[in-house]
């Protein structure tokens, strides 16, 4: 919103996160699924992506939880951005 751009697509595994995002961005298409699942081309309706914002999970490696990942696949989250951008 700060950039003056509408959000078109959002994806999160948490129904609560998607619910809040829907309130804030009612015009976006929302997917309640793991970021690793799905096809970005299908989810974006075949349109080119002009802006891709990704927020890697911090709850598994922040200092607040001792700095140790609880799930090994969480370490792969940063790679999904590169995979989706390719």
Secondary structure by P-SEA (a helix, b strand, c coil): ccccccccbbbbccaaaaaaaaaacccbbbbcccccccccccccccccccbbbbbcccccccccccccccccccccccaaaaaaac
